[in-house]
Amino acid sequence: MTRVAGAGIRSTDDSTMTVGFAIWTLVAYLLGAVPFGLVIGLARGVDIRQHGSRNIGATNAGRVLGRNWGLLCLALDILKGLVPAWGASWFVGPQPGAAELSAWIGVGVAAVLGHTFPIYLGFRGGKGVATTIGVGLGIWPYYTVPMVAALLVYAVLRFSSGFVSLGSLGMALAFPIAFFVTTRVRGESLRDFWPMQLVALLLAVLIFVRHRSNIARLLRGREQQLSDPLDAQR
């Protein structure tokens, strides 16, 4: 299996690697669970759970607090996935096996679960789109290119249809497909990367489940068309 080395990535012994991944998994969940939209709102004297859509994500933060604050929340939600994924890469060897890859993506999954099921808010959180983007961009190079491709699908669907939810669902579906395609293009066996393919599929399923009300409205023709790109986090 080929490993494309990134800046700062180094090999470690098994015990250090195990402890490192364990620490980063915990950090990833606790960081992912931080409701930045709510924190930003409370810092400005507003509980965004009582206004707009009552969601703690970037879209509602933008609606209630203003576009710039919404963009800040969006960036922070992406970083919740990006930072743990990048940090855990320090414990990935130059030629990782299935166990290392599983531990690495486990860190990313912990960040997404923290965002969608935050312990600080009774496990009621967001839909996981922004944090999944961060995880995808942070697990270099395996998930990065597929995530960029998935974001292109999001942009096309979002701006051609006017439905942000459709763009998010398209991105979720495109991510595991793009991972499969890029693995084959690199000439590598999917058997070596099956944990990453499985997680890409599971993240897509999670996003679909979290968007079930949007899917129902799309099928009924009652989904709202919104012009603000921040609505991807609605």
C-alpha positions in Angstrom: 0.0 0.0 0.0 1.3 3.4 -0.9 1.4 6.1 1.6 1.8 9.7 0.5 3.7 11.4 3.2 2.4 14.7 4.6 4.2 17.4 6.5 4.9 16.4 10.0 3.7 12.8 9.7 6.0 10.3 11.3 6.2 6.7 12.3 5.8 5.7 15.9 5.9 2.5 17.9 2.7 0.6 18.4 2.1 1.7 22.0 2.6 5.4 21.3 0.4 5.0 18.3 -2.4 3.4 20.3 -2.2 6.0 23.0 -2.1 8.8 20.5 -5.1 7.6 18.6 -7.0 7.1 21.9 -6.3 10.6 23.0 -7.2 12.1 19.7 -10.5 10.2 19.5 -11.5 11.6 22.9 -10.4 15.1 21.9 -12.2 14.8 18.6 -15.5 13.9 20.2 -15.3 16.6 22.9 -14.2 19.2 20.3 -16.9 18.1 17.9 -19.5 18.4 20.6 -18.7 22.1 21.1 -21.8 24.0 19.8 -20.0 27.0 18.3 -23.2 28.5 17.0 -24.7 28.6 20.4 -21.5 29.8 22.0 -21.2 32.7 19.6 -24.8 33.6 20.1 -24.5 33.5 23.9 -21.4 35.7 23.8 -23.5 38.3 22.0 -26.4 37.9 24.4 -28.6 35.8 22.2 -29.7 32.1 22.6 -30.1 31.1 19.0 -32.1 28.1 20.1 -34.9 30.5 20.8 -34.8 32.3 17.4 -35.1 31.5 13.7 -35.1 27.7 13.1 -33.9 27.2 16.7 -30.9 25.2 15.3 -27.4 25.7 16.7 -25.7 25.4 13.3 -24.1 28.1 11.1 -27.3 28.8 9.1 -29.3 29.8 12.1 -26.4 31.7 13.5 -26.2 33.6 10.3 -29.9 34.4 10.3 -30.0 35.5 13.9 -26.6 37.1 14.4 -25.7 38.1 10.9 -23.9 36.6 7.9 -20.4 37.2 9.2 -21.1 35.3 12.5 -22.7 32.5 10.5 -19.6 32.2 8.4 -17.4 32.1 11.5 -19.6 29.3 12.9 -19.3 27.4 9.6 -15.5 27.7 9.6 -15.4 26.5 13.2 -17.6 23.6 12.5 -15.4 22.5 9.7 -12.3 22.9 11.9 -13.9 20.6 14.4 -13.4 17.8 11.9 -10.2 19.0 10.2 -8.0 19.6 13.3 -8.5 16.2 15.0 -8.1 14.4 11.6 -4.9 16.3 10.9 -3.6 15.9 14.5 -4.1 12.1 14.4 -2.1 11.9 11.2 1.1 12.3 13.3 0.5 8.7 14.5 0.1 7.3 11.0 3.1 5.4 9.7 4.5 5.8 6.2 2.7 2.6 5.0 -0.4 2.3 7.2 -2.3 -1.0 7.4 -6.0 -1.6 8.0 -5.6 -1.1 11.8 -3.9 2.3 11.5 -6.4 3.5 8.9 -9.3 2.3 11.1 -7.9 4.2 14.1 -7.4 7.3 12.0 -10.8 7.4 10.6 -12.2 6.5 14.0 -10.9 9.9 15.1 -12.8 11.6 12.3 -16.0 9.6 13.1 -15.7 10.7 16.8 -15.7 14.4 15.7 -18.8 14.0 13.5 -20.6 12.1 16.3 -19.7 14.8 18.7 -21.2 17.4 16.4 -24.4 15.4 15.8 -24.8 14.0 19.3 -23.1 16.6 21.6 -22.8 15.5 25.2 -23.0 19.2 26.3 -26.5 19.6 24.9 -28.2 16.3 25.7 -26.9 14.6 22.5 -29.1 16.9 20.3 -26.8 18.5 17.7 -26.5 19.4 14.1 -26.6 17.4 10.8 -22.9 16.7 10.5 -22.3 18.2 7.1 -19.6 20.8 7.9 -17.7 18.5 10.3 -17.7 15.7 7.8 -16.2 18.2 5.3 -13.5 18.9 7.8 -12.8 15.2 8.4 -12.6 14.6 4.6 -10.2 17.4 4.0 -8.0 16.4 7.0 -7.5 12.8 6.2 -4.9 13.4 3.5 -4.7 12.2 0.8 -7.2 9.4 1.1 -10.4 11.4 1.8 -9.2 14.8 0.6 -9.7 14.4 -3.2 -13.0 12.5 -2.8 -14.3 15.3 -0.5 -13.3 18.0 -3.0 -15.2 16.1 -5.7 -18.2 15.7 -3.4 -18.1 19.5 -2.7 -18.3 20.1 -6.5 -21.4 17.9 -6.6 -22.8 19.9 -3.7 -22.2 23.2 -5.5 -23.8 22.0 -8.8 -26.9 20.6 -7.1 -27.2 23.5 -4.7 -27.1 26.3 -7.2 -28.9 24.6 -10.0 -31.8 23.5 -7.9 -31.9 26.1 -5.2 -32.3 23.4 -2.6 -29.5 23.3 -0.1 -30.6 20.0 1.3 -30.4 18.5 -2.1 -26.8 19.7 -2.4 -25.9 18.3 1.0 -27.5 14.9 0.1 -25.7 14.9 -3.2 -22.4 15.6 -1.5 -23.0 12.8 1.0 -23.8 10.3 -1.8 -20.9 11.5 -4.0 -18.3 11.1 -1.2 -18.1 7.3 -1.0 -18.5 7.0 -4.7 -15.6 9.4 -5.3 -13.5 7.5 -2.8 -14.1 4.2 -4.7 -13.2 5.9 -8.0 -10.1 7.6 -6.8 -8.8 4.4 -5.2 -9.2 2.6 -8.4 -7.6 5.4 -10.4 -4.5 5.2 -8.2 -4.4 1.5 -9.1 -4.7 0.4 -5.4 -6.8 -2.5 -4.2 -10.0 -1.6 -2.3 -9.3 -4.5 0.0 -6.5 -2.4 1.5 -8.9 0.5 2.1 -12.1 -1.2 3.1 -12.4 0.5 6.5 -12.2 3.9 4.8 -14.8 2.9 2.2 -17.1 1.6 4.9 -16.8 4.8 6.9 -17.4 7.0 3.9 -20.6 5.0 3.3 -21.7 5.3 7.0 -21.1 9.0 7.1 -23.3 9.3 4.0 -26.0 7.3 5.7 -25.7 9.5 8.8 -26.2 12.6 6.8 -29.2 11.1 5.0 -30.7 10.1 8.3 -30.2 13.6 9.8 -31.8 15.1 6.7 -34.9 12.8 6.8 -37.3 15.7 7.3 -35.7 17.5 4.4 -36.1 14.4 2.2 -39.7 14.2 3.2 -40.3 17.8 2.2 -38.5 17.4 -1.1 -40.7 14.4 -1.9 -43.8 16.4 -1.1 -42.5 19.4 -3.1 -42.6 21.5 0.1 -38.9 22.0 0.7 -37.9 25.7 1.0 -35.6 27.2 -1.6 -33.1 29.4 0.1 -30.5 31.7 -1.4 -28.0 31.9 1.5 -25.1 29.3 1.1 -25.0 29.0 4.8 -28.2 27.1 4.6 -26.1 24.0 4.0 -25.9 23.8 7.7 -29.6 24.2 8.4 
